[in-house]
Amino acid sequence: MSAIRVMAPCMAMGEAAGRAAKMAVKEGIQPADINVKALQKELLEKGAHLRIQKETLATN
């Protein structure tokens, strides 16, 4: 049963990694150089649950 508990975080990390890779390819940069705020904003827009709030992204 413990494997079930880690599936959601694994899926969330996979989605974030995939979106970061997409952004890096689209912008022609290394994944380490992507705009983290833009990645967080895109994840939130697509329904991801992050510990940050949308208001935090708007003010930074």
C-alpha atoms as a printed R data frame, in Angstrom:
   type eleno elety resid chain resno      x      y       z
1  ATOM     1    CA   MET     A     1  0.000  0.000   0.000
2  ATOM     2    CA   SER     A     2  2.874  2.414   0.558
3  ATOM     3    CA   ALA     A     3  3.502  2.575  -3.199
4  ATOM     4    CA   ILE     A     4  0.056  4.105  -3.665
5  ATOM     5    CA   ARG     A     5  0.945  7.027  -1.389
6  ATOM     6    CA   VAL     A     6  3.908  8.072  -3.523
7  ATOM     7    CA   MET     A     7  2.183  7.905  -6.903
8  ATOM     8    CA   ALA     A     8  0.597 11.370  -6.778
9  ATOM     9    CA   PRO     A     9  3.846 13.167  -5.866
10 ATOM    10    CA   CYS     A    10  5.673 11.169  -8.547
11 ATOM    11    CA   MET     A    11  3.088 12.177 -11.143
12 ATOM    12    CA   ALA     A    12  3.311 15.816 -10.073
13 ATOM    13    CA   MET     A    13  7.107 15.813 -10.323
14 ATOM    14    CA   GLY     A    14  6.906 14.133 -13.720
15 ATOM    15    CA   GLU     A    15  4.482 16.742 -15.001
16 ATOM    16    CA   ALA     A    16  6.655 19.578 -13.710
17 ATOM    17    CA   ALA     A    17  9.783 18.030 -15.248
18 ATOM    18    CA   GLY     A    18  8.029 17.531 -18.575
19 ATOM    19    CA   ARG     A    19  6.716 21.076 -18.673
20 ATOM    20    CA   ALA     A    20 10.156 22.421 -17.714
21 ATOM    21    CA   ALA     A    21 11.740 20.393 -20.521
22 ATOM    22    CA   LYS     A    22  9.147 21.718 -22.976
23 ATOM    23    CA   MET     A    23  9.866 25.294 -21.923
24 ATOM    24    CA   ALA     A    24 13.617 24.763 -22.260
25 ATOM    25    CA   VAL     A    25 13.311 23.302 -25.762
26 ATOM    26    CA   LYS     A    26 10.867 25.996 -26.859
27 ATOM    27    CA   GLU     A    27 13.173 28.758 -25.574
28 ATOM    28    CA   GLY     A    28 16.391 27.064 -26.689
29 ATOM    29    CA   ILE     A    29 17.904 27.097 -23.201
30 ATOM    30    CA   GLN     A    30 19.130 24.592 -20.641
31 ATOM    31    CA   PRO     A    31 16.471 23.286 -18.219
32 ATOM    32    CA   ALA     A    32 18.405 24.836 -15.323
33 ATOM    33    CA   ASP     A    33 17.909 28.253 -16.918
34 ATOM    34    CA   ILE     A    34 14.131 28.260 -17.253
35 ATOM    35    CA   ASN     A    35 12.046 30.924 -15.569
36 ATOM    36    CA   VAL     A    36 10.788 29.122 -12.462
37 ATOM    37    CA   LYS     A    37  7.971 31.614 -11.875
38 ATOM    38    CA   ALA     A    38  6.727 31.032 -15.431
39 ATOM    39    CA   LEU     A    39  6.842 27.262 -14.851
40 ATOM    40    CA   GLN     A    40  4.908 27.610 -11.588
41 ATOM    41    CA   LYS     A    41  2.351 29.842 -13.288
42 ATOM    42    CA   GLU     A    42  1.850 27.326 -16.103
43 ATOM    43    CA   LEU     A    43  1.495 24.455 -13.647
44 ATOM    44    CA   LEU     A    44 -1.132 26.359 -11.653
45 ATOM    45    CA   GLU     A    45 -3.021 27.265 -14.834
46 ATOM    46    CA   LYS     A    46 -3.135 23.575 -15.767
47 ATOM    47    CA   GLY     A    47 -4.541 22.615 -12.358
48 ATOM    48    CA   ALA     A    48 -1.440 21.487 -10.493
49 ATOM    49    CA   HIS     A    49 -1.483 21.839  -6.722
50 ATOM    50    CA   LEU     A    50  1.526 23.799  -5.506
51 ATOM    51    CA   ARG     A    51  2.308 25.081  -2.033
52 ATOM    52    CA   ILE     A    52  2.463 28.588  -3.443
53 ATOM    53    CA   GLN     A    53 -0.626 30.597  -4.244
54 ATOM    54    CA   LYS     A    54 -1.522 32.375  -7.476
55 ATOM    55    CA   GLU     A    55 -1.384 35.687  -5.609
56 ATOM    56    CA   THR     A    56  2.283 35.037  -4.766
57 ATOM    57    CA   LEU     A    57  3.139 34.711  -8.444
58 ATOM    58    CA   ALA     A    58  1.254 37.889  -9.304
59 ATOM    59    CA   THR     A    59  3.220 39.978  -6.825
60 ATOM    60    CA   ASN     A    60  6.686 38.685  -7.770
